[in-house]
Amino acid sequence: AYKKKILKMLEKILLLDKELLIYLNGLGSETFDGLWLIITKQTNWIPFFIFLLYLVYKKLGVKQSLIVLLFVALLVAATDQITNLFKYEFQRLRPCSDPTIKTIIRVVKSSDTFSFFSGHAANTMAVAIFLYLNLKKKYRYFWLIFLWPLIFAYSRIYLGLHYPTDIICGYLCGWITGYSMFKMFHYFSKRNKKYMV
């Protein structure tokens, strides 16, 4: 009986997930498709990454910036591996590949890889959390960095590549890995003060 209740609840969540995707995806129009295709491509964010690196360098200097960069690289690699583990474990079809809804949603971009959970959401949230925790006391408006994962991840729903739960679970994974890496960085900084100056 308990298992049946959980299964029913999961079915309800997945149904709501599909309905929310259909609604959010349906808000799009051909006029803006090009813009969201630009937003979803990671290489188009390079100027933003350079700007973030400049902000880190401005407050932390060369040595510390290089160490932060190393931790960010480790963070992205770890988050990627976790995302891939989940994707191949759950093997959830992307909305654009799901035969139950692909004909009723706007498929702007296709992909035949798995959907759960979003690597875009996980990586961006992980980096945003890590940098925010390191720089929030140094920049008054640094919380605005969270607009990046929000806009980036929404593009995946807009294009028909991810369900809302893929994004939410990606954010959760990113929050956990980003916070954990911040703690490791904090520990490393305390133990290796001579490298941090």
C-alpha positions in Angstrom: 0.0 0.0 0.0 2.9 2.4 0.9 4.6 1.6 -2.4 1.4 2.2 -4.3 1.0 5.6 -2.7 4.6 6.6 -3.7 4.0 5.4 -7.2 0.8 7.3 -7.5 2.5 10.4 -6.1 5.4 10.0 -8.6 2.9 9.6 -11.5 1.1 12.8 -10.4 4.4 14.7 -10.2 5.4 13.5 -13.7 2.0 14.4 -15.1 2.3 17.9 -13.6 5.8 18.1 -14.9 4.6 17.4 -18.5 1.7 19.9 -18.2 4.1 22.6 -16.9 6.5 21.9 -19.7 3.7 22.1 -22.3 2.6 25.5 -20.8 6.1 27.1 -20.5 7.3 25.7 -23.9 4.1 27.0 -25.5 4.8 30.6 -24.4 7.6 30.7 -27.0 7.3 32.1 -30.5 9.3 31.8 -33.7 10.3 35.5 -33.3 12.5 34.6 -30.2 13.7 31.1 -31.2 17.0 32.5 -32.6 17.7 34.4 -29.4 17.1 31.3 -27.2 19.3 29.2 -29.5 22.1 31.7 -28.9 21.4 31.7 -25.1 21.6 27.9 -24.8 25.0 27.6 -26.5 27.7 27.5 -23.8 30.4 29.1 -26.0 28.2 32.2 -26.4 28.7 32.8 -22.7 32.5 33.2 -22.9 32.4 37.0 -22.6 30.4 36.5 -19.4 32.9 34.0 -18.1 35.8 36.4 -18.8 33.9 39.1 -16.9 33.5 36.8 -13.9 37.2 35.9 -14.0 38.0 39.6 -14.0 35.7 40.1 -10.9 37.5 37.3 -9.2 41.0 38.6 -10.1 40.1 42.2 -9.1 39.3 41.1 -5.5 41.6 38.1 -5.0 44.7 38.7 -7.1 46.5 36.3 -9.5 47.5 33.4 -7.2 44.1 33.1 -5.5 42.3 33.5 -8.9 44.2 30.6 -10.4 43.3 28.4 -7.3 39.7 29.5 -7.7 39.9 28.6 -11.4 41.3 25.2 -10.5 38.5 24.5 -8.0 35.9 25.6 -10.6 37.4 23.2 -13.1 37.2 20.4 -10.6 33.6 21.4 -9.7 32.4 21.3 -13.3 34.1 18.0 -13.9 32.5 16.5 -10.7 29.1 17.9 -11.6 29.3 16.6 -15.1 30.1 13.0 -13.9 27.2 13.1 -11.4 24.9 14.3 -14.1 26.0 11.6 -16.5 25.5 8.9 -13.8 21.9 10.0 -13.3 21.2 10.3 -17.0 22.3 6.8 -17.8 20.7 5.4 -14.6 17.2 6.9 -15.3 17.4 7.1 -19.1 14.5 9.5 -19.3 13.7 10.7 -22.8 13.9 14.4 -23.5 10.6 16.1 -24.3 11.7 16.5 -27.9 12.1 12.7 -28.1 9.2 11.7 -26.0 6.5 10.2 -28.3 3.7 11.1 -25.8 4.3 14.9 -26.1 6.8 15.7 -28.9 4.0 16.3 -31.4 2.2 18.8 -29.1 5.2 20.9 -28.0 7.4 23.3 -29.9 10.6 21.4 -30.6 13.1 24.1 -31.5 16.2 22.0 -31.0 16.5 18.2 -30.9 18.8 15.9 -29.0 18.8 12.1 -28.6 20.7 12.1 -25.3 18.9 11.6 -22.0 17.0 14.2 -20.0 17.2 13.7 -16.3 18.7 15.8 -15.0 19.9 18.9 -16.7 23.7 19.3 -17.0 23.2 23.0 -17.9 21.2 23.6 -14.7 23.6 21.6 -12.5 26.8 23.2 -13.8 25.6 26.8 -13.9 24.1 26.5 -10.4 27.3 24.8 -9.0 29.6 27.5 -10.3 27.2 30.3 -9.3 26.9 29.0 -5.7 30.7 28.5 -5.4 31.5 32.0 -6.7 28.7 33.6 -4.8 29.9 32.2 -1.5 33.4 33.3 -2.2 32.6 36.8 -3.4 29.3 37.9 -1.8 31.1 40.0 0.9 33.3 41.6 -1.8 30.5 42.7 -4.2 27.2 44.1 -3.0 25.2 42.9 -6.0 26.9 39.6 -6.7 23.6 37.8 -6.0 22.7 38.8 -9.6 24.9 35.9 -10.7 21.9 33.6 -10.1 20.2 35.2 -13.2 22.7 33.2 -15.2 21.5 29.7 -14.2 17.9 30.9 -14.4 18.1 32.2 -17.9 20.4 29.4 -19.1 18.2 26.6 -17.8 15.0 28.2 -19.0 16.4 28.0 -22.5 16.3 24.2 -22.2 12.6 24.2 -21.5 11.9 26.8 -24.2 13.7 24.7 -26.8 11.9 21.4 -25.7 15.1 19.8 -24.3 14.2 19.5 -20.6 11.3 19.1 -18.2 11.0 21.5 -15.3 11.9 18.6 -12.8 15.2 18.1 -14.8 16.0 21.8 -14.1 15.0 21.7 -10.5 17.0 18.5 -9.8 19.9 19.9 -11.7 19.8 23.0 -9.5 19.7 20.9 -6.4 22.7 18.8 -7.6 24.5 22.1 -8.5 23.8 23.6 -5.1 25.1 20.5 -3.2 28.3 20.2 -5.3 28.9 24.0 -5.4 28.5 24.3 -1.6 30.7 21.2 -1.0 33.5 22.6 -3.3 33.3 25.9 -1.4 33.8 24.1 1.9 36.8 22.2 0.4 38.2 25.5 -1.0 37.7 27.1 2.5 39.6 24.2 4.1 42.4 24.4 1.5 42.7 28.1 2.0 43.1 27.7 5.8 45.7 25.0 5.4 47.7 26.7 2.7 47.7 30.3 3.6 51.1 30.9 2.0 49.6 30.0 -1.4 46.7 32.3 -1.0 48.6 35.6 -0.8 
